Amino acid sequence: MSMASPEIAPSDVQIDDEQIGVITAAFEVIKRNKTLVAGLSIILLIGLFSLFGTLLIDPERTEVGAGRPAQSPSSEHILGTDQQGRDVFADLAYGTPASLMIGLIAGVIGVGIGTALGFLAGYYRGYWDTFISLTTDVFLTIPALLVLVVIASMTTVLSIEAMGLLIGFFAWMGPARTIRSQVLSLRDRSYVDVAKFNGVRDIEIIWRELVPTLMPYIAASFVGTVAAAILASIGLSALGLGPQNEPSLGLTIYWSVTYGALIREMWWWFGPPIVVIVMLFIGLFLMTAGLDQVSNPRLRTSV
């Protein structure tokens, strides 16, 4: 009796083909969306600057006394030094990823909690919807920025990770409300009713049907939350309430304001971080607009 050679299950090949098809379709959508491509390109350039900057620049150049104070740009210091002798270019190289890290941590926490609560309230309705909607409305009435200022001023040592967690805790209300409204409009669609009629569990309907449908919308909410978190972190750091032991874009602005860089015409100190911040927010805005075009067909300029 001969042994039959093992065969690949057709379902495995089908799954691989579907995955390839989804990836190809997503790539085509991104390639046709010039707004999204432009935003991704700007963020990628900033990310590469942060990556290679931290790899090639000695971190000791960001410390006090690394060079002569208040030196204009030269071959030794590309963007000069600040009043305490820190290399401004090194500050940007190490401060940009720190600000990005705060935004990513807050974005993951805020959108993660908001998405879970939005799906729970919008799909199951009833008690869950009432409780989550009421809790969200209560938290929306709290002035988040004021609370962040109070907490940051009471904290003696605040790290990059702690600031990201702190901002993320106040970033879930917006995604929770918007995603809930989207889920409410999708749960009554015919394909959801058909899935329920065929005995598909609710959790499977959410993961297999609703989450993929709302993924571009969730991604747009994530990018918007990251941008808001970065803005909040820069604002807190510019007030001197952010991490003091680690470089960041807001901390660079804080020291430049403290020592009167604008009055002293030290443009190399306050100018470059402002340029990086503007480019960062332009890139994030373009990404959000591009993802909105993907999630909302009415906004698409081409098919």
Residue, then its C-alpha position, 0 to 999 in steps of 0.5 A: m500500500s503506497m503512501a499518498s504524497p501530502e497536498i496543500a489544502p486549497s483553503d491555504v492557497q485561497i487565503d494566501d491569494e486573498q491576502i495578496g489581493v488585499i495588499t495589492a488593492a491597498f497599494e493601488v489605493i495608496k498609490r493613486n492617493k497623492t495626498l496620502v503619498a505626500g504625507l507619508s513621504i514627509i513623515l518618512l523623511i522626518g523618521l529617517f532624519s531621526l533614525f540616522g541622526t541618533l545613530l550618527i550623532d554622539p548623544e553627549r552633544t545634547e548635554v550642557g557644556a558640549g560646546r561653547p555657548a551661543q555659537s552661530p552655525s559652523s562646520e563644527h556645529i551645523l546649527g550652532t549651539d544654545q546658551q548652555g552649549r548644547d548642539v542644536f542639530a543634535d537636540l533636533a536629532y534626539g528631540t524629534p523621535a522623543s516627540l514622535m514617541i509621545g504621540l505614538i504612545a498616546g495614539v495607541i492608548g487613545v485610539g485603542i481604548g476609544t475603538a474598543l468602547g466605540f465598538l462595544a457601545g455601537y454594536y451591542r447598544g442597550y446598557w453598554d451604549t448608555f453607560i459608555s456614552l454617558t461616561t464619554d460625555v462626562f470626560l469630554t466636559i473635563p478641560a484635558l489641557l488644564v488637567l494635564v498642566v496641573i498633573a505635569s506641574m505636580t510631577t517632579v520627574l516626568s519621562i517621555e513614556a509617562m507623558g505619552l501615557l498621561i496624554g493618551f488617557f485623555a485622548w480616547m473620548g473623541p475616537a470613542r464617539t466617532i467610531r460608535s457612530q460609524v458602528l451604529s450605521l454598519r450594524d444594521r447593514s444586510y451583510v451583518d444580518v445575513a451573518k447573524f442568520n447563519g449563526v456567526r458569533d458577534i465577535e467574529i462579525i466585529w473582527r471579520e466584517l466591521v473592523p476591516t471596513l472601518m480600518p481606514y477610518i480608524a487609521a485616520s483617527f489614529v493619525g489625528t490623535v497622534a498629531a493632537a498628542i504631539l501638539a499637547s506635548i510640545g505645548l507642555s514642554a514649551l511651558g517647562l512642564g515636560p520631561q527635563n532630562e531628555p531632549s524634545l522639540g518642546l524643550t528646545i523651544y522652552w530653553s530658547v524662550t527662557y534665554g531670549a533667543l528671538i530678541r538676541e537674534m539667535w535664529w539657529w536656536f528657535g528656527p529649526p525646531i519650528v520648521v521641523i514641527v511645521m513639517l511634522f504637522i503638515g505631513l500628519f495633516l496630509m495623511t489624515a486627509g488622504l485616509d479620509q479620502v480612502s474611508n469616505p468615497r465622496l472625498r475621492t478625486s479619482v477612482 
